[in-house]
Every structure is written in structure tokens, then in C-alpha cells.
């Protein structure tokens, strides 16, 4: 039985990790941490988990936790994972970090976008970007996984086959993504209160969202040369899910059916990617509560543009579900173990 600890278990991603791992047949949760909720039970914060665990939140005491677990899920805010990840890695533990602290390979780019220095560059070089569809073999051998961001997951999976097949002009990529409010985390801010969000729809962090360099980093690696994208996130009044619409000019005229074949062949063996039939497009309702990424596409022949639409649950494929998938690969478990749930609204 694999003993795991969840550091930062009081947020939405942490709560989803507890829900998923509490029913995983090969895992035992031995510790959950939260500074603000220390002393409270998990079910006090998440009543729906009352039948899954009787764990009590404790402070993140690295030395005390060291003897409690073999694998650590870090669900801490950005910039707060750096030191703890380095400590656990030096002590031969496996880590899956859900923050952005180890996603960007360049510490300079990290500092530019997150406004804080990266103090553990040697550890950063050991991190593997945890998108299984691109890095499965590296994940299987890694001790430190940088779990991808939610927006990058939907965007990269939507573009990967087209970039790899070199069928699009990579200088023309435009990405529009819409997220539910859980994407902002479990915090009290006026901008995310019911009255502010309900019946509204807005763009935010326009031309400045921190997930932009993450998307560019991974697409550039596939392309073999630098890619820059126009990425705009939006906030919509629903709880969870990300719908991403991607536009890119085709290098030459092509039928949607032929491009669909490229996508289907690329993801044929992937358990959590569904390429939809021609004329069908994703809906966030159909992936809610699952680790799935649904993909649909069309060709606008008037403008010779490829349009790709993806849908994921930002708390699952965009965070905790993907983290469990990475754990399964790292530990040699069947990849779908603990992630077989069907959509809440099929």
C-alpha cells in the first residue's frame, strides 16, 4: 500500500485529491495539511467526504511528515511549494507538485511571470512536466512531477497533433478559454463572490495570464522552435470545467475528416482523450467529474483556419485527476485506477 500525504488539502484541488485517493485500491492517505484549518477534520471542510476519511488537518511540518508518506502531493499556492519540494526530493521521496513552481524549465521566465525568484534551480532541472499524453515514459522514471496547469492542459492537447503534424502556421495561434469559478481557488475575494460572477461573463488577465509561457514552452518543444500564442482566459458563472477554442491558419487546404484522422491516430491509445466525430463539439457538462479531455474540430474553408475545441474539468484533468494519473504511471499502477468515474451529467 502506497502511503501518500496531501500538502495543502483544504483547497478545491486538495479536496478532489482526497476524494479520489480515498477510494484508490493501492493508496492510503496518511496525512493532510492546512495551516488555516489545522485541527479540523476533512469532513468539516468537505461534508461530502464524511464516509471517505476521518483524517485531521495538520500544519506542514516537513520533518514530521517525512516519516508518514512515500509520495507527496503538493497542492500549495504558487511560490510556496519550492522549498518543501526540494526538501522531500532530497530525502528520496516522490513528489507531484500541483503548483506552478516546477512547470517552467527556465527560472528566468518563472521569475518574470510569477514575480518571485526560483531558489532551487538544481531541483527544477529534475522536474518532469506531467502531461501523460506527451511525457509518459519520462513520468514513469521521474521522482518529481510538475503537474500541468488547467488552461495549458486543454490548450496543449488541442494543439499537439496539429503542431506535431506541421499542418498549421504556428505564428497564427489564438487560444480562447473559459473557466468556471473553481479555477480561481477556494478563497474569499469580491471578484469571485456570487453577486459578482452570477449572470456575468468576462475576459481577465488579457495578454498577461501566467499560463501563457507554459503553453508556449510545451508547444515549442513539440515544434522544435519557439512558438508564441495569443491566449485569453474568461470567467463564466458555473462551478467547474474549461472550454477552450483554438484558431490556427492551415498551411494548406485540408478536409476536416483528414485532420480528424490525425487527431484520432495521435490519441488512439490514450485512456482520457476522446476525439469526437466530425460535426460534434465538446460540452463541459460531459466531462464534469472525470479525467477526460474531449476534442472536436472543424475547418473554416473561407479563411483556411483550423478550429479546435476542447473541454476538461479544471479540477480533474486540469489538476487532481491528472495528478492521480501521473501517480499511477510513476508507481506502475494501471493508468485508469481510481479515475474510472463517469461524467456527472452524461
C-alpha positions as CSV (number, residue, x, y, z in Angstrom):
1,X,0.0,0.0,0.0
2,X,1.4,3.4,-1.1
3,X,1.4,5.9,1.7
4,X,0.7,9.5,0.5
5,X,0.4,12.9,2.0
6,X,-1.5,15.8,0.6
7,X,0.1,19.2,1.5
8,X,-2.5,21.9,1.0
9,X,-5.5,19.7,1.3
10,X,-8.1,22.3,2.1
11,X,-8.4,23.9,-1.3
12,X,-10.6,22.6,-4.2
13,X,-7.7,20.6,-5.7
14,X,-6.8,19.2,-2.4
15,X,-10.4,18.2,-1.7
16,X,-10.5,16.4,-5.1
17,X,-7.3,14.6,-4.3
18,X,-8.8,13.3,-1.0
19,X,-12.0,12.2,-2.8
20,X,-10.0,10.3,-5.5
21,X,-7.3,8.8,-3.3
22,X,-9.6,7.7,-0.5
23,X,-11.1,5.1,-2.8
24,X,-7.9,4.2,-4.7
25,X,-7.2,0.5,-4.0
26,X,-3.4,0.8,-3.7
27,X,-3.2,4.1,-1.7
28,X,-3.6,5.1,1.9
29,X,-3.7,8.8,2.8
30,X,-1.6,9.2,5.9
31,X,-1.6,13.0,6.3
32,X,-3.3,16.1,5.0
33,X,-2.0,19.6,5.8
34,X,-3.5,23.0,6.1
35,X,-2.2,25.9,8.1
36,X,-5.6,27.7,8.4
37,X,-7.6,24.5,9.1
38,X,-5.2,22.7,11.3
39,X,-7.1,20.7,13.9
40,X,-10.3,20.4,11.8
41,X,-11.4,17.2,10.3
42,X,-11.6,16.8,6.5
43,X,-15.3,16.3,6.7
44,X,-15.6,19.6,8.5
45,X,-14.4,21.4,5.4
46,X,-15.8,18.9,2.8
47,X,-19.0,17.3,4.2
48,X,-19.4,15.1,1.1
49,X,-16.2,13.3,2.2
50,X,-17.6,12.1,5.6
51,X,-17.7,8.5,4.5
52,X,-14.3,8.5,3.0
53,X,-11.9,9.7,5.6
54,X,-11.5,10.7,9.3
55,X,-8.3,12.5,8.8
56,X,-7.5,15.7,10.6
57,X,-5.6,18.6,9.1
58,X,-2.2,19.3,10.5
59,X,0.4,22.0,9.9
60,X,3.1,21.4,7.2
61,X,5.9,20.2,9.4
62,X,8.3,18.8,6.8
63,X,10.4,16.7,9.3
64,X,7.3,15.2,10.9
65,X,5.7,14.4,7.6
66,X,8.8,12.8,6.3
67,X,8.1,9.5,8.1
68,X,4.5,9.5,7.3
69,X,4.4,9.1,3.5
70,X,6.4,7.9,0.5
71,X,4.7,10.2,-2.1
72,X,3.7,13.8,-1.6
73,X,1.1,15.7,-3.4
74,X,1.8,19.4,-3.2
75,X,-1.4,21.5,-3.6
76,X,0.1,24.7,-2.2
77,X,-0.2,28.2,-3.7
78,X,2.4,29.3,-6.3
79,X,5.8,30.0,-4.8
80,X,5.0,28.1,-1.6
81,X,6.0,24.7,-2.9
82,X,9.6,25.4,-3.8
83,X,11.3,24.7,-0.5
84,X,9.1,21.8,0.6
85,X,9.5,20.0,-2.8
86,X,13.3,20.4,-2.6
87,X,13.3,19.0,1.0
88,X,11.2,15.9,0.2
89,X,13.1,15.2,-3.0
90,X,16.5,15.4,-1.2
91,X,15.0,12.9,1.2
92,X,14.3,10.4,-1.6
93,X,10.5,10.9,-1.7
94,X,8.4,11.1,-4.8
95,X,6.5,14.4,-5.4
96,X,3.7,15.6,-7.6
97,X,3.5,19.4,-7.4
98,X,0.2,20.9,-8.5
99,X,1.6,24.5,-8.2
100,X,3.4,26.3,-11.0
101,X,6.7,26.2,-9.2
102,X,8.4,23.5,-11.2
103,X,6.5,23.7,-14.5
104,X,8.6,26.3,-16.3
105,X,12.0,25.0,-17.2
106,X,13.6,28.5,-17.3
107,X,13.9,30.1,-13.8
108,X,14.2,33.5,-15.5
109,X,10.8,33.0,-17.2
110,X,9.3,31.8,-14.0
111,X,10.5,34.9,-12.2
112,X,9.2,37.2,-15.0
113,X,5.7,35.8,-14.8
114,X,5.4,34.9,-11.1
115,X,7.3,37.8,-9.7
116,X,9.4,35.7,-7.4
117,X,12.8,34.1,-7.9
118,X,13.3,30.3,-8.2
119,X,15.6,29.4,-5.4
120,X,16.1,25.7,-6.2
121,X,17.4,25.6,-9.7
122,X,19.1,22.2,-9.4
123,X,15.8,20.7,-8.3
124,X,13.9,22.5,-11.1
125,X,16.2,20.7,-13.6
126,X,15.0,17.3,-12.3
127,X,11.3,18.1,-12.8
128,X,9.3,16.3,-15.5
129,X,6.3,18.1,-17.0
130,X,3.3,15.8,-16.1
131,X,1.2,15.7,-19.2
132,X,1.0,11.9,-19.8
133,X,0.0,12.1,-23.4
134,X,3.4,13.8,-24.2
135,X,5.7,12.6,-21.5
136,X,4.5,9.1,-20.3
137,X,8.0,7.5,-20.5
138,X,9.7,10.3,-18.6
139,X,6.9,10.3,-16.0
140,X,7.4,6.6,-15.3
141,X,11.0,7.2,-14.3
142,X,10.6,10.5,-12.5
143,X,10.7,11.4,-8.8
144,X,9.4,14.9,-9.3
145,X,6.4,15.7,-11.5
146,X,5.3,19.2,-12.3
147,X,1.5,18.8,-12.7
148,X,0.3,21.0,-15.7
149,X,-1.9,24.0,-15.3
150,X,-5.6,23.7,-16.2
151,X,-5.6,26.1,-19.1
152,X,-2.4,24.6,-20.6
153,X,-3.8,21.1,-20.4
154,X,-6.8,21.9,-22.6
155,X,-4.8,24.1,-25.0
156,X,-1.8,21.8,-25.4
157,X,-3.9,18.7,-26.0
158,X,-6.0,20.6,-28.6
159,X,-2.9,21.7,-30.5
160,X,-0.4,18.9,-30.1
161,X,-1.5,16.7,-33.1
162,X,-1.6,19.7,-35.4
163,X,1.7,21.1,-34.3
164,X,3.4,17.7,-34.5
165,X,2.0,17.0,-38.0
166,X,3.1,20.6,-39.0
167,X,-0.3,21.3,-40.7
168,X,-0.7,24.8,-39.2
169,X,1.1,28.1,-39.2
170,X,2.4,28.3,-35.7
171,X,2.6,32.1,-35.8
172,X,-1.2,32.3,-36.1
173,X,-2.4,30.5,-33.0
174,X,-5.2,32.1,-31.0
175,X,-6.5,30.4,-27.8
176,X,-9.7,31.5,-26.0
177,X,-10.5,29.6,-22.8
178,X,-13.5,29.9,-20.5
179,X,-13.3,28.5,-16.9
180,X,-15.7,28.0,-14.1
181,X,-15.2,29.8,-10.8
182,X,-13.3,27.0,-9.1
183,X,-10.4,27.8,-11.3
184,X,-9.7,30.8,-9.0
185,X,-9.3,28.6,-6.0
186,X,-11.1,28.4,-2.7
187,X,-10.6,31.9,-1.4
188,X,-12.7,34.8,-0.4
189,X,-12.4,37.7,-2.9
190,X,-15.1,40.1,-4.0
191,X,-14.4,39.4,-7.7
192,X,-15.4,35.7,-7.2
193,X,-18.4,36.3,-5.0
194,X,-21.9,35.1,-6.2
195,X,-23.1,38.6,-7.0
196,X,-20.1,39.5,-9.0
197,X,-19.9,36.3,-11.0
198,X,-23.6,35.3,-11.5
199,X,-25.0,36.3,-14.9
200,X,-21.7,37.8,-15.9
201,X,-19.0,36.7,-18.4
202,X,-15.7,38.5,-18.7
203,X,-12.1,38.2,-20.0
204,X,-9.3,38.6,-17.5
205,X,-5.5,38.8,-17.4
206,X,-5.7,39.7,-21.1
207,X,-2.3,39.3,-22.8
208,X,-0.8,38.7,-19.3
209,X,-2.0,35.3,-17.9
210,X,0.7,33.3,-16.2
211,X,-0.2,30.1,-18.1
212,X,0.9,31.6,-21.4
213,X,4.6,30.7,-21.1
214,X,3.7,27.2,-20.0
215,X,1.6,26.7,-23.2
216,X,4.4,28.2,-25.3
217,X,7.1,26.1,-23.6
218,X,5.4,22.8,-24.4
219,X,4.2,23.7,-27.9
220,X,7.7,25.0,-28.8
221,X,9.2,21.7,-27.6
222,X,6.9,19.8,-30.0
223,X,7.5,22.2,-32.8
224,X,11.3,22.3,-32.5
225,X,11.4,26.1,-32.5
226,X,9.8,28.9,-30.5
227,X,6.0,29.4,-30.6
228,X,4.2,32.5,-29.3
229,X,0.4,32.4,-28.8
230,X,-2.4,34.8,-28.2
231,X,-4.1,33.4,-25.1
232,X,-7.1,35.0,-23.4
233,X,-8.9,33.4,-20.4
234,X,-12.5,34.1,-19.5
235,X,-14.6,33.6,-16.3
236,X,-18.1,32.2,-16.6
237,X,-20.8,31.6,-13.9
238,X,-20.5,27.9,-13.5
239,X,-18.6,25.8,-11.0
240,X,-16.1,23.7,-12.9
241,X,-14.9,23.0,-16.4
242,X,-12.8,24.7,-19.1
243,X,-13.9,25.1,-22.7
244,X,-11.1,26.1,-25.0
245,X,-11.5,27.2,-28.6
246,X,-8.3,27.4,-30.7
247,X,-7.8,29.0,-34.1
248,X,-4.8,28.5,-36.3
249,X,-4.3,29.1,-40.1
250,X,-3.7,25.9,-42.1
251,X,-0.6,25.7,-44.2
252,X,-2.6,24.2,-47.0
253,X,-6.2,23.5,-47.6
254,X,-7.4,20.3,-45.9
255,X,-10.6,18.5,-45.1
256,X,-11.8,18.3,-41.5
257,X,-12.1,14.5,-41.9
258,X,-8.4,14.1,-42.7
259,X,-7.4,16.2,-39.8
260,X,-9.7,14.3,-37.5
261,X,-7.8,11.2,-38.6
262,X,-4.6,12.8,-37.5
263,X,-6.1,13.5,-34.1
264,X,-7.7,10.1,-33.7
265,X,-4.4,8.4,-34.6
266,X,-2.5,10.6,-32.2
267,X,-4.7,9.8,-29.3
268,X,-5.8,6.3,-30.2
269,X,-4.3,4.7,-27.2
270,X,-4.9,7.5,-24.7
271,X,-7.5,6.5,-22.0
272,X,-8.5,10.0,-21.2
273,X,-8.7,11.7,-24.5
274,X,-11.8,11.4,-26.7
275,X,-11.7,12.8,-30.2
276,X,-15.4,13.4,-31.2
277,X,-16.9,12.6,-34.6
278,X,-17.0,15.1,-37.3
279,X,-19.6,17.8,-36.6
280,X,-19.6,17.1,-32.8
281,X,-18.1,19.5,-30.3
282,X,-17.4,19.3,-26.6
283,X,-19.5,20.5,-23.7
284,X,-18.1,20.9,-20.2
285,X,-21.1,19.1,-18.8
286,X,-20.0,15.9,-20.5
287,X,-16.6,15.8,-18.7
288,X,-17.6,17.2,-15.3
289,X,-16.2,15.0,-12.6
290,X,-14.0,13.0,-14.9
291,X,-10.4,12.9,-16.0
292,X,-11.4,13.2,-19.7
293,X,-10.4,15.7,-22.4
294,X,-13.0,15.9,-25.2
295,X,-11.8,17.3,-28.5
296,X,-13.8,18.4,-31.6
297,X,-12.6,20.3,-34.6
298,X,-13.7,22.0,-37.8
299,X,-12.1,23.6,-40.8
300,X,-13.3,27.1,-41.8
301,X,-12.6,26.9,-45.6
302,X,-13.4,30.6,-46.2
303,X,-10.4,31.6,-44.0
304,X,-8.4,28.4,-44.3
305,X,-8.4,28.1,-40.5
306,X,-8.4,25.1,-38.2
307,X,-10.8,25.5,-35.3
308,X,-10.3,23.1,-32.4
309,X,-12.5,22.9,-29.3
310,X,-11.5,21.1,-26.1
311,X,-13.3,20.5,-22.8
312,X,-11.9,19.4,-19.5
313,X,-12.9,19.5,-15.8
314,X,-10.4,22.0,-14.4
315,X,-10.3,20.2,-11.0
316,X,-9.8,16.8,-12.6
317,X,-7.9,16.6,-15.9
318,X,-6.8,20.2,-15.1
319,X,-5.5,19.3,-11.6
320,X,-6.2,16.4,-9.3
321,X,-7.3,13.8,-11.8
322,X,-4.2,14.4,-13.8
323,X,-2.1,14.2,-10.6
324,X,-3.5,10.8,-9.8
325,X,-2.9,9.7,-13.4
326,X,0.7,10.7,-13.0
327,X,1.0,8.8,-9.7
328,X,-0.4,5.7,-11.4
329,X,2.3,5.9,-14.1
330,X,5.1,6.6,-11.6
331,X,4.1,3.7,-9.4
332,X,3.4,1.2,-12.2
333,X,-0.4,1.0,-11.4
334,X,-2.9,0.7,-14.2
335,X,-3.3,4.2,-15.5
336,X,-7.1,4.4,-15.1
337,X,-7.1,3.2,-11.5
338,X,-9.2,5.4,-9.3
339,X,-10.2,7.5,-12.3
340,X,-13.0,5.4,-13.8
341,X,-15.8,7.8,-12.8
342,X,-18.3,8.7,-15.5
343,X,-19.5,12.3,-16.1
344,X,-21.9,13.7,-13.6
345,X,-24.1,14.8,-16.5
346,X,-23.7,12.3,-19.3
